[in-house]
Amino acid sequence: MIDESDLIRPHWPCSPRVRALATTRRGGGSAAPYGTLNLADHVGDDPARVRENRARLRRFLPAEPVWLRQVHQLTVVDADYAVGAPEGDAAVARRAGTVCAVLTADCLPLLLCDQDGTVVAAAHAGWRGLAAGVIEQTLAAMNVPSASVRAWLGPAIGPAAFVVGEDVRRQFIGQDSAAAQAFAPHDGKWLADLYALARLRLARQGVTAVFGGGDCTFGNPERFYSYRRDGVTGRMASLIWLA
């Protein structure tokens, strides 16, 4: 069973209405290579194990999460009115008890809320999503003043492990020259800092209250899944809702 120590609780100054958590790979019933708390039903794991893992998580939540079919695009789902598993890479909710969720295993999970606790959102922000503008689209869907937004950066591949090509670096710098600070040379390629890139994007939109961003999925195989490290692997969830 999932223990409280198997979960990550964001530490950020939000309204008491805002509730959030992120899972690790611990506390589930999946076998290797998905051991143990795989929450994704699209990675080859036994569907019965995935259902059991989701049921174990459910006791920490007010309702079943709105599980997205993530496609590295910019669709922001209104989770309050979602049916089934809608296609999208972000979700927003204003109703109490609607749980927004994203699944990751190296990509950056981003949780957002406003200071007054009227709206929450979750976004799946890999490098493609960041470059395409998933943060900007999610903030637009929240439709609150940027200065009131609080952001939390969940576990993702860290800046010492995320190797990318010149094409990725060029794409970001072409959009914002300040993005150069998020890349370091590495054996003819580049190490990219997803956390720094996300903070730059948030700051450009006027969001400066940003928290989290310290857990590297690649470097901690006992605690986190990592697609870059393992190839075939499970997925963790980052979830947010209003009480």
C-alpha positions in Angstrom: 0.0 0.0 0.0 1.0 3.6 -0.5 2.5 5.2 2.6 2.6 8.9 3.2 6.4 8.7 2.8 5.9 7.4 -0.7 4.3 10.7 -1.7 5.7 14.2 -2.3 3.7 17.1 -0.8 4.5 20.5 -2.4 5.6 23.2 0.0 4.3 26.5 -1.3 2.3 29.4 0.0 -1.1 28.7 -1.4 -4.7 29.1 -0.3 -5.8 26.3 2.1 -8.3 25.3 -0.6 -5.5 24.1 -2.8 -4.4 20.5 -2.3 -1.6 18.8 -4.3 0.7 15.8 -4.3 3.1 13.9 -6.5 3.7 10.1 -6.5 7.0 8.3 -6.6 7.6 4.8 -7.9 6.9 3.3 -4.5 3.9 1.8 -2.9 2.3 -0.1 -5.8 1.8 -3.6 -7.1 3.4 -3.6 -10.5 6.3 -5.9 -11.3 9.6 -5.1 -13.0 10.3 -3.1 -15.1 7.3 -1.1 -13.9 7.9 -1.6 -10.2 6.0 -0.6 -8.3 3.5 2.3 -8.5 3.1 2.7 -12.2 0.0 4.8 -12.9 0.1 4.8 -16.8 -2.1 2.4 -18.8 -0.2 2.9 -22.1 3.3 1.6 -21.3 2.8 -2.1 -21.5 2.1 -2.8 -17.8 -0.6 -5.3 -16.8 -3.9 -3.3 -16.9 -5.1 -5.0 -13.7 -2.0 -3.8 -11.9 -2.5 -0.3 -13.2 -6.1 -0.3 -12.0 -5.0 -1.5 -8.6 -2.3 1.2 -8.4 -4.8 3.9 -9.2 -7.2 2.5 -6.6 -4.4 2.7 -4.0 -3.8 6.3 -4.9 -7.5 7.1 -4.9 -7.7 7.0 -1.1 -5.6 10.2 -1.0 -7.9 12.0 -3.4 -11.4 13.4 -3.3 -12.3 11.9 -6.7 -10.8 9.9 -9.6 -8.3 12.1 -11.4 -9.0 13.3 -15.0 -6.4 11.1 -16.6 -5.2 12.7 -19.9 -4.0 11.1 -23.1 -0.8 13.1 -23.3 0.4 13.9 -26.8 3.1 16.7 -26.5 0.7 19.3 -27.8 -0.9 22.4 -26.4 -4.5 21.4 -25.7 -5.6 22.5 -22.2 -8.5 20.4 -21.0 -11.3 21.9 -18.8 -11.2 19.1 -16.3 -14.5 20.2 -14.7 -16.4 19.0 -17.9 -14.0 16.2 -19.1 -15.5 12.9 -20.1 -13.3 9.7 -20.1 -9.6 10.3 -20.9 -9.4 13.4 -23.0 -6.4 14.2 -25.2 -4.2 17.0 -23.9 -1.1 17.9 -22.0 -2.6 20.2 -19.4 -5.8 20.5 -17.4 -7.5 23.3 -15.5 -10.2 23.1 -12.8 -12.4 25.5 -10.8 -14.8 23.1 -9.1 -14.0 21.7 -5.7 -13.0 18.0 -5.9 -12.0 17.9 -9.6 -8.5 16.4 -9.7 -6.1 17.5 -12.5 -3.3 15.1 -13.2 -0.3 14.6 -15.5 1.9 11.6 -15.9 5.7 11.9 -16.2 9.0 9.9 -16.1 11.6 12.6 -16.9 9.4 15.4 -18.4 8.6 18.2 -16.1 5.2 18.1 -14.2 4.0 21.6 -13.4 1.3 22.4 -10.9 -0.3 25.8 -10.8 -2.8 27.7 -8.6 -3.8 31.2 -7.9 -3.3 32.9 -4.5 -7.0 33.0 -3.7 -7.6 29.3 -4.5 -10.1 29.8 -7.3 -8.4 27.8 -10.0 -5.8 25.1 -10.3 -3.9 23.5 -13.2 -1.5 20.7 -14.1 0.8 20.7 -17.1 3.0 18.1 -18.8 6.1 20.2 -19.8 8.8 18.2 -21.6 11.1 20.2 -23.7 8.8 20.0 -26.7 5.9 21.3 -24.7 8.0 24.1 -23.2 9.2 25.2 -26.6 5.7 25.0 -28.1 4.2 27.1 -25.3 2.3 24.8 -23.0 3.0 27.0 -20.0 1.6 30.1 -21.8 -1.5 28.1 -22.9 -2.1 26.8 -19.4 -1.8 30.3 -17.9 -4.2 31.7 -20.5 -6.7 29.0 -19.6 -6.5 29.8 -15.9 -7.4 33.4 -16.8 -6.2 35.0 -13.5 -3.6 37.7 -13.0 -0.1 36.3 -13.4 1.1 38.0 -10.2 -1.4 35.8 -8.3 -0.2 32.5 -9.7 1.9 30.1 -7.7 3.8 27.4 -9.5 5.4 24.1 -8.4 8.0 22.2 -10.4 7.8 18.5 -9.8 10.4 15.7 -10.3 12.0 15.8 -13.7 15.3 14.9 -15.3 17.9 17.2 -13.9 20.4 19.5 -15.5 23.3 17.1 -15.0 21.6 14.3 -16.9 19.5 15.8 -19.7 21.6 15.6 -22.9 20.2 17.3 -26.0 21.4 18.3 -29.4 22.1 21.7 -30.9 18.7 21.7 -32.5 17.0 21.8 -29.1 19.2 24.6 -27.8 18.8 26.6 -31.0 15.0 26.3 -30.8 14.9 27.8 -27.3 17.5 30.5 -27.9 15.7 31.5 -31.1 12.6 32.3 -29.0 14.5 33.9 -26.0 18.2 34.6 -26.0 18.1 34.3 -22.1 17.5 30.6 -22.6 21.3 30.2 -23.3 21.9 30.2 -19.6 19.9 26.9 -19.3 22.4 25.0 -21.5 25.9 23.7 -20.8 28.3 22.1 -23.3 28.7 18.3 -22.9 30.7 16.1 -25.3 29.7 17.9 -28.4 26.1 18.2 -27.2 24.4 20.1 -24.5 23.1 19.6 -21.0 19.6 21.2 -20.7 18.1 22.5 -17.5 14.3 22.0 -17.8 13.7 23.7 -14.5 15.6 26.9 -15.6 13.7 26.9 -19.0 10.4 26.6 -17.2 11.3 29.4 -14.8 12.2 31.6 -17.7 8.9 30.9 -19.4 7.0 31.6 -16.2 8.8 34.8 -15.5 8.1 36.0 -19.1 4.5 35.6 -18.3 4.8 37.5 -15.0 4.9 34.4 -12.7 7.7 34.8 -10.2 6.4 32.7 -7.2 7.9 29.4 -8.4 8.7 26.5 -6.0 10.1 23.0 -6.2 12.5 21.9 -8.9 15.0 19.9 -6.9 14.3 16.2 -7.6 16.2 14.6 -10.5 14.3 11.5 -11.8 17.3 10.2 -13.8 19.7 10.2 -10.8 17.4 8.5 -8.2 16.3 5.0 -9.5 15.1 3.9 -6.1 12.5 6.7 -5.9 11.7 7.8 -9.5 10.9 6.4 -12.9 13.1 7.7 -15.7 12.5 7.0 -19.4 15.9 8.3 -20.4 17.6 5.9 -17.9 15.5 2.8 -18.3 13.5 3.0 -21.6 10.7 0.6 -20.6 9.4 2.0 -17.4 6.3 3.3 -15.5 5.0 6.8 -14.9 4.4 8.9 -11.8 1.6 11.3 -11.3 1.4 14.9 -10.2 -2.0 16.0 -9.0 -3.8 19.1 -7.9 -7.4 20.0 -6.8 -9.5 22.4 -4.8 -11.0 21.3 -1.5 
